[in-house]
Amino acid sequence: MKQGKTAQIKKMKQVQRKQKLISKNKLPEFNYNEFAGFLRARYYLTHNDKYNQETFEVASFFLDDVIAMMVNQNFTKFTSNERAVVKLNEVMQASLVNSDDKDWRYFVLLVPVLYDMQQFIVKEGSVNARYVAQAPKFDINFWRMIMRTVMAINFFKWQGKDVAEMMKTSQVIDDLQFKFLSENEKDDDFNLAIIAETFKALAVKIKPLKTENKILELNELSSSEIADELSYANKSLKQFKEASVKGVVSENVMNMLYAFHEGMAKEYNLTHTLWDADTLNSFAMSHLMSYWTPVWDSLDGIGGEVKSYLNFLSQKKAIQGLGKMVTDTSDIDRYIDVTALNKLLAQMSSERLENLA
């Protein structure tokens, strides 16, 4: 039925009041880094002391993926002035399915933090103008089943199998996830021995960095030239740490960046003045873990310090071509983060894993 004049005017005034309110409370342009950074900082402040170091680092990685998926699934709302309604179960499941570059132990260690993480995101959403989160009653056995299924999917993915086709035509993924199950009177636990045996001879598949294989063939650096490069590294890294926000550049970061100086000199005969994107990417993939021993500290985001350090070196006129170098190493941060995480997870003893799970 068509509205009368009075009703139309009333409706118009309501719209005007709403528009005025929206205009008054209009959100600034959406900035993903600021949004994600705020939630990460809040999580650190509220949960860092709650968990063991290994558990917190794993949780931090997953939180990053969840935040990214929240925005990805509700991009239009996040980038408009509308408040996004985040369906948290769907977001978390999608984030887990996309975590196909993580060691299987990652999924086992996530289970104890999922409830708290759900509560954290819901609580933050209640006071965040960008989103509100919805989550059904938490069922830990449901999430253990999801974790077992994701591990089973990854097992076949890493062998190059067409998982989507397999799920349509067979029960092998479901059969494998049931093998990973160990039932008791109260909960559905993981059969860690079976899972470990299943993945024993299988390496995690991580998307490689882009390289053009244009590594310069230079004369081998002398011992004194390498010593000079390492001396420069110590001096430069000390200045980098002093110039950074206090506490951001940890010893883990310093050791990782030092490994670039040492490894690039020894493997490619390059001092820092000749660094380029292709060689940086190649070194990160092929040699970094031989020169750097990561520890459970500030792992999530540690790879991003490579670009911060390149910016620092550029400001000091110590390297050239920063723009191209940063552009062509766009994925090196995540690659380093995940590689370091997987290395530490693979080194974890079965006893330690069982205690943390």
N, C-alpha and C positions, 0 to 999 in steps of 0.2 A: 504494500500500500504506500502511495506517495505521501510524504510527510507534509503537514500543514506549515504555514509560514512561521508560526511561533516555534514549532519543533525544529524547523530548519535553522532559525536564528540561534536557538538554544544549542543545537549541535555545532554550529559554526563557532559559537563562543567557547564551547568545550574544546574544539580543535585548536582554536587560537590560544587558549590557556595552556594546552598541552604543548603546542609549538613554542610558546614563550618559555615554558618550563624547560623544554629540551634545549632551546637556544641558550638559556641561562646556565644550564648544566652540561652544555655540549662538551663532549670529550675531545681532547686534542687528537691530532692525527695518530693513528695506531703505529707504534714502533715495536716490532717484535722483540728486538734485543732488550729494550727497556722492560717490556712486559715479562719476558722469560727471566731476565736477570733479577727482577724484583721477587718473583716466586722462588727462584733458586736461593736467593739470599735469605728469604723468610724460612725456607726449609732448612738451610744450614743453621740458622739461629735456633730453631726449635727442635731439630733432630740430630744435630752433629754429636752431641754428648749422650744420645739415647742408645746408639748402636756401637758395635765393634767397628773398627776402622774399615775392615773389608766389606762389611754389610752396608755401611754408609756410602762407600764409594760406588758399590753396585746400585744402591738405591738412587744415587745422584744421576747416574747414567740413565736409569729408567725414567726418572722424573723429567729429564731433558726430552726424551722421546715422547713422553705423554703430553708435555706442554706443546711440542711441535704438532702432534696429532690433534690435540684440542683445537688449535688454530686452523690446521689444514682442513678439518672436517666442518668448521664453522667460519670459513674465511670471510664470507660476505658480511656476516654479523660483526665479526671482530673489526673489520675495516670500515664499518658504518657506525652510526650512533645507537645501534640497537644492542641490547644485552644478549649475548649468546647463551643458549641453553645447552650445556654440555652433558651428553649421555656418557657417563664416566666408564661404565662397563664396556661399552662399545669402543671407546677411545683406548682403554687399557688393553683390550684384546687385540685391536689393530696394531698397537705399538709392539706388542709381543710378537705377533706374526712377522712384523717388519724387522725384528731383531735377529735376522738370519746370519749375522756376522759375529755372534757372540758364542763363546765357549759354553758347553752345556751346563757347567756349574753356575753360570750366571742366573739361570732360571730357577735352580734349586735355592740359591741364596735370596732370591727376590720374595719368595713366599712369606717369610716372617715380616716383611715391611709393607705388604700390600694394603692391609687394613688401615694402618696408620697413614699411608699415603692417600688413600681414598678420603679419609677423614680430614686430612690436611687440605686437599684440593677443594672439598665441599665447604669447609670452614672459611678458607680464603675467598671462595666465590661469594659467600654471603656478605662480604664487605668490599667486594671488587666490582667496580662499575662496568667492567668488560664482560663478565660472564657469571652465570650461576650453574652449579653442577648438580646433577641428579645421579644417585647411586642406590641400587636395591640393597636389601639386607645382605651383609657379607657372609659368604659361605666358603670357608677355606678349602674344603674338598673340591668344590667347583674349580677354584683357581689352580689347585694341584693337577686336576685333570687337564686344564688348559695348558699348563706348563709341560706336562708329559706329551701332549699332542704337538706342541710347538717343537719340542726336542725331536720327536719322531719325524716331523716334517723336515726339519733341518738335516737330519741324518740322510734322508734321500736327496734333498736339495744339493748337499755338498758332493754328492756323487753324480750330479748332473741330470737327475731324473726329472721328468715332467710331473710334478707333484699334483697339479690341478687335474691332470688326466688320471693319475693313480687314484685320487679320491673319488672320481666318478666311476671307475671300473673295478676297484678292488677294495679289500678291507685291510691291506697290509699296514697302513699307517695306524689304524685303530688297533690292530693286533699288536703292533710294536709298543704303542703307548700303554697297553695293558700289561705288557712285559715289564714296563718301568714301574709298575704299581706293586706296593707291598702293603697289604691290608692288615690292620689290627682292630681291636675292639672299638676304638674311638675314632680313628682317622684313617685316611688313605695316605700312607707315607710313600716316599720314593724308595725304590729298590736301588740304592746307590751302587751296589756291586754290579748289578746287571747293566745299569746305564754306563758305568765306567768301562766295562768290558766291551759294550756295543760301540763306543766311540774311540776305543783305544788306538786303533790304526787309522783314524780318520781326522784329517786336518780341517780346521775352520776355514771357510772360504770368505775372503774379504775382497771387496771390489778394488782392483788395482788402481794406482794413481796413473794419470796420463803422462807418458813420456814419449819423446820422439827419438830416443836412442841416439842422441847426438852428443854423447859423452866425449869430451876432448881428450885426445891421447897426448898427454904432456910428459915431459921428462920427470923421472922420479925425483921427488924432493929429497934433499940431503937430511941427515939427522939434525944438523943445526937449523935448517929451514923449518923442519917440523917443530923443533924446540921453540923457535921464534913464534910460530903460529900458536902454540899452546901457551906461551907466555902472554901473547896478545889476548888470547881467549880469557885467561884468568883476570887480566886487567879490565878488559871490556865487560865481562860478565859482572864483575864487582860494581862497575859504574852503572850498568843496566839495573842491577838490583837496587842500588841507592836511589836511582831516578824513578823507580816504580813505587806504586802504592805499598805501604808497609804490609808485609805478610803475604803479598800476592806471589812474589817470586821465591818459592821454596827451594830447599836443597835438591829436591827431585827435579824441579825445573832447571836449576843451574847445571846439574849433572847431565840432563838431556841435551841442553844447548852446548855444553862443553863437548859432548859426544859428536856433534856436528862438526865442530872445529877439528877435533882429532881424527874422526873417521874420514871426512872429506879430504884431509891432507894425506892420510895413509892409503886410502882406497883409490882416490882419483887424482892425487897430486895437486890438489887445489887449496890455496889459501883463501881466506874469506873474500879478498878483493876480486876473485874470479868466480865466486858462487853464481849459479844460475838456476832457474826453476827446474830444468830437466834433471840436473845432477842432484838437487835437493830431493826431488821426488824419488829418484833412483836410490839414493842413499837411505831414505826413510824406509823403502820397501826391502832393500837387500842387505843392509848392514847396520842400521841403527841399533837393533837389539844386541848386536855383538859388542857395541861400545858403551851401551847404557844399560844399567840394571835398575829398572823401575821399582818403586816401593809403593806401598799402600798409603799414599799421601798426595792429595791434590791432583788425582789422576784425571778426573772429569774436566776437560777443557785445557789440559796441559799442552796439547798440540797447538793450541792457539797462541802459545807464547813464542812459537817460531816466528810468526808474522810480527808480533810485537817486537821481537829482537831484530828482525830485518828492518823494521821502521827505525829502531834505535840506531842501527848501524848506518842507515841511509842519512839520518840526521847528522851523524858524525862524519859524513862523506867517506865512509869506509867501504861502501858498496855502491854500485851504479845500477840503474834500471829497475828501481824498486817497483814501479807500477806493474810492469810485465811479470816480474818475479812473484808478486803477491797474487796477481790474476791467475797465473799458471800453476800456482800451488794452492788453489782454492780448496782442495779436499784434503790437504796434508794434515790439517788439525784433527779431523775426525779419524783419519787413518792411524795417526800416532796414538790417539786416545784409546781406540779399540784394540790396537795391537798390544799396547802395554797392559790393558786390562786382561786380555786373553792370556798373555804370558804369565801374569801373576795367578790367574785362576787355574791354569794348567799345572802350576807348581804347587798348588794347595794340596796338602796331605788329605787322605780320606778321613782321618780322625778329625782334622780341623773342620772339614766340610760338614761332617756329621754333627759336630758341636754347634755350628752356626746355623744349620738348616732348621 
